[in-house]
Amino acid sequence: MSLHKEGRKLLFLSLVFFVGIFFLFEYELDTLVYLINVVLIALIVFYLFILQFFRSPNFIVNKDEKHVLAPADGKLAVAEDTVEQKYFKGKRKQISIFMSPINVHVNRSPISSLVNFCKNHAGKYLEKNIIVVENGNGVEVLFRQIAGAIARRIKCYVNVVDMSDQGGEFGFIKFGSLVDIYFPLDSAVKVNIGDKTKGGRTVIAKLKSEI
Protein backbone atom coordinates (compact mmCIF):
# COMPACT_ATOMS: atom_id res chain seq x y z
CA MET A 1 0.00 0.00 0.00
CA SER A 2 1.30 3.45 -0.88
CA LEU A 3 0.09 7.05 -0.91
CA HIS A 4 -1.24 8.25 -4.27
CA LYS A 5 0.41 11.33 -5.76
CA GLU A 6 -2.93 13.18 -5.93
CA GLY A 7 -3.14 13.30 -2.15
CA ARG A 8 0.37 14.36 -1.19
CA LYS A 9 -0.10 18.13 -1.39
CA LEU A 10 -3.54 18.04 0.24
CA LEU A 11 -2.31 15.84 3.08
CA PHE A 12 0.66 18.11 3.75
CA LEU A 13 -1.48 21.26 3.78
CA SER A 14 -4.11 19.53 5.93
CA LEU A 15 -1.45 18.47 8.42
CA VAL A 16 -0.13 22.04 8.68
CA PHE A 17 -3.68 23.38 9.09
CA PHE A 18 -4.64 20.81 11.74
CA VAL A 19 -1.45 21.37 13.72
CA GLY A 20 -2.13 25.11 13.61
CA ILE A 21 -5.66 24.63 14.93
CA PHE A 22 -4.45 22.38 17.74
CA PHE A 23 -1.78 24.84 18.90
CA LEU A 24 -4.34 27.65 18.75
CA PHE A 25 -6.59 25.74 21.15
CA GLU A 26 -3.64 24.61 23.28
CA TYR A 27 -1.74 27.84 23.78
CA GLU A 28 -3.71 30.86 22.58
CA LEU A 29 -7.21 30.16 23.84
CA ASP A 30 -8.22 29.56 27.41
CA THR A 31 -9.78 26.21 26.58
CA LEU A 32 -10.74 23.42 28.92
CA VAL A 33 -8.51 20.33 28.83
CA TYR A 34 -11.32 17.98 27.81
CA LEU A 35 -12.24 20.24 24.89
CA ILE A 36 -8.61 20.23 23.71
CA ASN A 37 -8.68 16.42 23.77
CA VAL A 38 -11.93 16.37 21.79
CA VAL A 39 -10.44 18.70 19.17
CA LEU A 40 -7.27 16.59 18.95
CA ILE A 41 -9.22 13.36 18.47
CA ALA A 42 -11.47 14.96 15.85
CA LEU A 43 -8.45 16.26 13.90
CA ILE A 44 -6.73 12.86 13.99
CA VAL A 45 -9.86 11.02 12.83
CA PHE A 46 -10.46 13.47 9.99
CA TYR A 47 -6.82 13.32 8.89
CA LEU A 48 -6.89 9.51 8.87
CA PHE A 49 -10.05 9.65 6.74
CA ILE A 50 -8.27 11.80 4.16
CA LEU A 51 -5.20 9.57 4.35
CA GLN A 52 -7.14 6.37 3.64
CA PHE A 53 -8.96 8.04 0.76
CA PHE A 54 -5.69 8.58 -1.10
CA ARG A 55 -4.25 5.13 -0.49
CA SER A 56 -3.06 3.22 -3.55
CA PRO A 57 -2.68 -0.57 -3.25
CA ASN A 58 0.32 -2.29 -4.77
CA PHE A 59 -0.46 -5.50 -6.66
CA ILE A 60 0.46 -7.49 -9.75
CA VAL A 61 -2.09 -7.22 -12.58
CA ASN A 62 -2.99 -10.59 -14.09
CA LYS A 63 -3.13 -9.39 -17.68
CA ASP A 64 -5.34 -11.41 -19.99
CA GLU A 65 -6.61 -10.21 -23.36
CA LYS A 66 -9.75 -12.26 -22.78
CA HIS A 67 -10.76 -10.21 -19.76
CA VAL A 68 -12.30 -6.80 -19.19
CA LEU A 69 -11.13 -5.68 -15.75
CA ALA A 70 -13.02 -3.38 -13.39
CA PRO A 71 -11.82 0.21 -13.81
CA ALA A 72 -12.45 1.04 -10.14
CA ASP A 73 -12.96 -0.23 -6.62
CA GLY A 74 -16.56 -0.04 -5.50
CA LYS A 75 -19.96 -1.67 -5.73
CA LEU A 76 -21.75 -2.67 -8.93
CA ALA A 77 -24.77 -0.37 -9.23
CA VAL A 78 -25.86 -0.99 -12.85
CA ALA A 79 -25.57 -3.97 -15.20
CA GLU A 80 -27.86 -3.65 -18.20
CA ASP A 81 -28.27 -3.18 -21.94
CA THR A 82 -28.65 0.49 -22.81
CA VAL A 83 -28.11 3.10 -25.52
CA GLU A 84 -24.85 5.02 -25.28
CA GLN A 85 -25.57 8.45 -26.74
CA LYS A 86 -22.28 10.36 -26.64
CA TYR A 87 -19.92 8.24 -28.74
CA PHE A 88 -21.33 4.95 -30.01
CA LYS A 89 -24.86 6.31 -30.46
CA GLY A 90 -26.15 2.78 -30.25
CA LYS A 91 -26.87 -0.14 -27.94
CA ARG A 92 -24.18 -1.37 -25.58
CA LYS A 93 -23.87 -3.24 -22.33
CA GLN A 94 -23.32 -0.91 -19.41
CA ILE A 95 -21.76 -1.57 -16.06
CA SER A 96 -21.62 1.21 -13.45
CA ILE A 97 -19.45 1.06 -10.34
CA PHE A 98 -20.30 3.29 -7.39
CA MET A 99 -17.29 4.49 -5.42
CA SER A 100 -17.96 5.30 -1.76
CA PRO A 101 -15.68 7.57 0.32
CA ILE A 102 -13.94 4.50 1.79
CA ASN A 103 -13.02 2.99 -1.59
CA VAL A 104 -9.69 3.38 -3.35
CA HIS A 105 -10.27 6.09 -5.97
CA VAL A 106 -7.59 5.17 -8.48
CA ASN A 107 -9.12 4.43 -11.91
CA ARG A 108 -7.52 1.66 -14.00
CA SER A 109 -7.68 0.65 -17.65
CA PRO A 110 -9.96 -2.38 -18.23
CA ILE A 111 -8.00 -3.62 -21.27
CA SER A 112 -4.67 -3.08 -22.98
CA SER A 113 -5.49 -0.79 -25.84
CA LEU A 114 -5.06 2.35 -27.91
CA VAL A 115 -6.84 5.50 -26.70
CA ASN A 116 -9.17 6.65 -29.52
CA PHE A 117 -11.11 9.37 -27.72
CA CYS A 118 -10.78 11.45 -24.57
CA LYS A 119 -12.96 14.41 -23.60
CA ASN A 120 -13.90 16.22 -20.43
CA HIS A 121 -17.41 17.63 -19.91
CA ALA A 122 -17.57 20.15 -17.08
CA GLY A 123 -21.09 20.90 -15.83
CA LYS A 124 -22.70 22.91 -13.06
CA TYR A 125 -23.54 19.85 -10.96
CA LEU A 126 -21.64 17.03 -12.66
CA GLU A 127 -18.21 16.69 -14.20
CA LYS A 128 -17.66 13.86 -16.68
CA ASN A 129 -14.62 12.53 -18.47
CA ILE A 130 -15.11 10.07 -21.36
CA ILE A 131 -12.36 7.77 -22.61
CA VAL A 132 -12.68 5.29 -25.50
CA VAL A 133 -10.06 2.59 -26.04
CA GLU A 134 -9.64 -0.01 -28.78
CA ASN A 135 -7.99 -3.41 -28.34
CA GLY A 136 -5.96 -5.32 -30.90
CA ASN A 137 -9.09 -6.92 -32.36
CA GLY A 138 -10.70 -3.57 -33.16
CA VAL A 139 -13.22 -3.74 -30.30
CA GLU A 140 -13.89 -0.39 -28.61
CA VAL A 141 -14.67 0.01 -24.91
CA LEU A 142 -15.84 3.29 -23.38
CA PHE A 143 -15.41 4.22 -19.76
CA ARG A 144 -16.67 7.38 -18.13
CA GLN A 145 -15.55 9.05 -14.92
CA ILE A 146 -18.32 10.95 -13.16
CA ALA A 147 -17.92 13.34 -10.23
CA GLY A 148 -20.77 15.07 -8.41
CA ALA A 149 -21.18 18.45 -6.74
CA ILE A 150 -18.95 17.48 -3.82
CA ALA A 151 -16.42 15.55 -5.87
CA ARG A 152 -15.73 17.94 -8.73
CA ARG A 153 -12.16 16.96 -9.35
CA ILE A 154 -11.42 14.43 -12.10
CA LYS A 155 -7.85 13.66 -13.11
CA CYS A 156 -7.09 11.90 -16.40
CA TYR A 157 -3.61 10.66 -17.27
CA VAL A 158 -4.13 9.55 -20.89
CA ASN A 159 -4.61 11.32 -24.22
CA VAL A 160 -5.67 10.28 -27.72
CA VAL A 161 -3.17 7.87 -29.41
CA ASP A 162 -1.65 6.91 -26.05
CA MET A 163 -1.32 3.21 -25.31
CA SER A 164 -3.30 2.13 -22.25
CA ASP A 165 -1.87 -0.84 -20.37
CA GLN A 166 -4.40 -3.23 -18.81
CA GLY A 167 -4.71 -2.50 -15.11
CA GLY A 168 -2.59 0.64 -15.39
CA GLU A 169 -3.74 3.96 -13.97
CA PHE A 170 -5.71 6.16 -16.35
CA GLY A 171 -7.11 8.57 -13.80
CA PHE A 172 -8.29 9.49 -10.33
CA ILE A 173 -11.47 11.04 -8.96
CA LYS A 174 -10.87 13.12 -5.85
CA PHE A 175 -13.71 12.27 -3.47
CA GLY A 176 -15.39 10.77 -6.53
CA SER A 177 -18.55 8.88 -7.09
CA LEU A 178 -19.09 6.78 -10.23
CA VAL A 179 -17.38 5.03 -13.15
CA ASP A 180 -19.38 3.70 -16.14
CA ILE A 181 -18.08 1.24 -18.70
CA TYR A 182 -19.72 0.35 -22.05
CA PHE A 183 -18.83 -2.60 -24.28
CA PRO A 184 -20.43 -4.65 -27.10
CA LEU A 185 -23.79 -6.38 -26.58
CA ASP A 186 -22.34 -9.80 -27.39
CA SER A 187 -19.93 -9.61 -24.45
CA ALA A 188 -20.34 -11.99 -21.51
CA VAL A 189 -20.88 -10.12 -18.23
CA LYS A 190 -19.25 -11.88 -15.27
CA VAL A 191 -20.61 -9.81 -12.37
CA ASN A 192 -23.98 -9.00 -10.82
CA ILE A 193 -25.56 -5.92 -9.24
CA GLY A 194 -24.37 -5.59 -5.67
CA ASP A 195 -21.02 -7.28 -6.28
CA LYS A 196 -17.94 -5.53 -4.95
CA THR A 197 -15.18 -4.84 -7.45
CA LYS A 198 -11.46 -4.20 -7.23
CA GLY A 199 -9.94 -1.95 -9.88
CA GLY A 200 -7.47 -3.81 -12.10
CA ARG A 201 -8.31 -7.16 -10.48
CA THR A 202 -12.02 -8.04 -10.79
CA VAL A 203 -13.02 -9.54 -14.15
CA ILE A 204 -16.31 -7.88 -15.12
CA ALA A 205 -16.72 -9.23 -18.66
CA LYS A 206 -15.29 -11.16 -21.60
CA LEU A 207 -15.49 -9.99 -25.17
CA LYS A 208 -17.12 -12.41 -27.64
CA SER A 209 -14.08 -12.73 -29.84
CA GLU A 210 -12.09 -13.86 -26.81
CA ILE A 211 -14.65 -16.10 -25.04
Protein Blocks (a to p, Z undefined) as FASTA:
>chain_A
ZZdfklmmmmmmmmmmmmmmmmmmmmmpccdfklmmmmmmmmmmmmmmmmmmmgccdddd
dddfkbccdfbgcddfbdcddddfklnopacddddddddfkbcfbdcdfbdcddfbdcdd
ddfkbccdddddddfkopacdddddddfklgcccdfbdehiacdehiafbdcehiabdcd
dddfkbccfbdehiacdehkaccbdcfklZZ
